[in-house]
Amino acid sequence: MSPREALSLIINQGKPETVFDFYLETMKLNEELIQQSKETFDAALNLLILNENYKGLGLGSTLYQLFLDYLKENKAKTFFLLTDSYSNYPFYEKKGLKRIAAQHFSWSNDAEVLEEDVEEYYVYAGRVER
C-alpha cells in the first residue's frame, strides 16, 4: 500500500469523500498512466496554468518555451506532462507532444455516475529538440 493510499484510508476509512481524497485518487491514476506508458522520462511539466483573460496573447507559448529552454540547459531529452479533458490539452498537441496514455476518472462516488462527473486523464510525451 502506498503512502497516499494509507493516508486516504486513515482520513476517510477507505471511502473517498473529500476533495483531498479525490485528489489523492487522481495522483494514483497519474502514476498508473505513467507506468502504463512503459516509457522513462528525464523531466516532467507538472503545472502550466494561464488565466482565461490572458489566453491568445502568446504567454502560454512563452512559458512553455522557457520550460524547454530550462530542459535544454539541464540536458534533459524527454519529458511528460499530465493533463485532463477539462484542460487545454490541444495546446500541447499543437506543440508537438504525443498522447501516450489515457484513462477515465469519476469525481462522483455515487452508484450512478453522471457524464459531467467523468474526466479523462492524459499523459503526453515530449522530446527536447537540440
ZIDARA-V760603 format. One record per backbone hydrogen bond with DSSP energy under -1.0 kcal/mol. CO is the residue of the C=O (numbers start at 1). NH is the residue of the N-H. If there is no record, write none. Layout:
BEGIN
co/nh
CO/NH
CO/NH
END
This chain:
BEGIN
co/nh
2/6
3/7
4/8
5/9
6/10
7/11
8/12
9/13
12/15
18/22
19/23
20/24
21/25
22/26
23/27
24/28
25/29
26/30
27/31
28/32
29/33
30/34
31/35
32/36
33/37
35/38
43/80
51/54
52/55
54/57
58/62
59/63
60/64
61/65
62/66
63/67
64/68
65/69
66/70
67/71
68/72
69/73
70/74
71/76
72/75
77/128
78/42
79/126
80/45
81/124
83/122
84/87
87/89
88/91
89/93
90/94
91/95
92/97
93/96
98/125
101/123
103/121
105/119
114/117
115/118
117/107
119/105
120/85
121/103
122/83
123/100
123/101
124/81
125/98
126/79
END
